[in-house]
Amino acid sequence: MNWEELAKELAQATDSKIVLMVVDGLGGLPVNGKTELETARHPNLDKLAGEGICGLTDPVYPGITPGSGPAHLSLFGYDPLVYRLGRGILEALGSGVDVGNLDLVARGNFATLRGGVITDRRAGRIPTSETERLCAAINAKLPQRPGTKVSLFPGKEHRFVFKVSGQGLADGLSDADPQKEGKPPVPVQPTRPDSKQAAEVVNAFVADVTALLRDEAKANTVLMRGFSKFPSIPTMGQLFKIRPAAIANYPMYKGLAKLVGMDVQSVGSETEDLFRTVESRFQDFDFFYIHFKRTDSAGEDGNFEAKVKAIEEFDAFVPRLTALKPDVLVVTSDHSTPSLLKGHSWHPNPFLLAAGTAMTDAVTRFTERDCSRGGLGRFPSLQAMALMLAHAGKLKKYGA
């Protein structure tokens, strides 16, 4: 029996409420002796740590650097080694793009190309309005290849969704992204024999778009990753007998939530909007996933001070969560994004669980090193869902 079968057998519907607060990219590495979390002032998180039990989680496996998709799937109770979702489908669904059986989608970035190398993978984080203008221009002027139709859909800032419709477009493709600045663009390569046609279509698209954007100051090429088709995955309601809601304001996270059957709420772009939404809908669902992005963005920019400020900004809103009195409140992250590394890393995530049924430990400060001494120890993120369900009284006894 695997975890999914066990969950279906033991899960029971109750009125108890769970809040899973994901502070994206929270974990860090020391700069001048302290991580961002150790540097920041976060009295509300510290108070919550003193009232709960803490630990560290590994999203996929120790030493493996996860993408946001598999890292979130683990927290939602899905084995990321079983469900391998491309980032493109998550971004597409979160942006409201219709994806059919003949569609191949990917997540795209506008980027800056200078002297044959990528000098900025995010084109200076151009504003969303600029991305909207560029996508409209490309959709109007892009040459369409026989048998296929390519469309771009603007996302937040420099991001967009790429969709190509046509027969025989398989998703076994490498990323069209060097992943680091100072490197030349890389063409898509088929990773399966049936993906050769799709690789040719994508590479032709990148060449066409780069030609169309040659006069742009910043956004003069595109990078793409996470090529994917629509997958088959059971919903959280089917597995865990819960009524889940997602409160996030970035498309990829809304897409992932939609894919696992969450009711995705309409949320504004400010941090205040996240907490106002959970307060207004708290009586309507029994599981809430809330996503805070700014810590991850600052980490990816290598901006230690901005990440510290983002942590402090989030901490100021923690009392609004505790005031709701959920039966279980978890604060953790999907993955670590140390500003020292300017990207995702393999380091474990701090994890805090507060519930009336939880045995408290000696942790009184919510940091990576303090959580390493917590009562939960170090465990796979995949086990977090069982802990949340158990502390909320949503799991029956196993066996006689």
Buried (B, 14 or more C-beta within 10 A) or exposed (E): EEBBEBBBEBBEEBEBBBBBBBBBBBBBBBBEEBBBBBBBEBEBBBBBBBBBBBBBBBBBEEEEBBBBBBBBBBBBBBBBEEBEBBBBBBBBBBBEBEBEEBBBBBBBBBBBBEEEBBBBBBBBBBEBEBBBBBBEBBEEEBEEBEEBEBBBBBBBBBBBBBBBBBEBBBBBBBBBBBEEBEBEBBEBBBEEEEBBBBBBBBBBBBEBBBEBBEEBEBBBBBBBBBBBBBEEBBEBBBBBBBBBBBBBBBBBBBBBBBBBBBBBBEBEEEBEBBBBBBEEBBEEBBBBBBBBBBBBBBBBBBBBEBBBBBBBBBBEBBEBBBEBEBBBBBBBBBBBBBBBBBBBBBBBBBBBBBBEEBEBBEBEBBBBBBBBEBBBEBBBBBBBBBBBBBBBBBBEEEEE
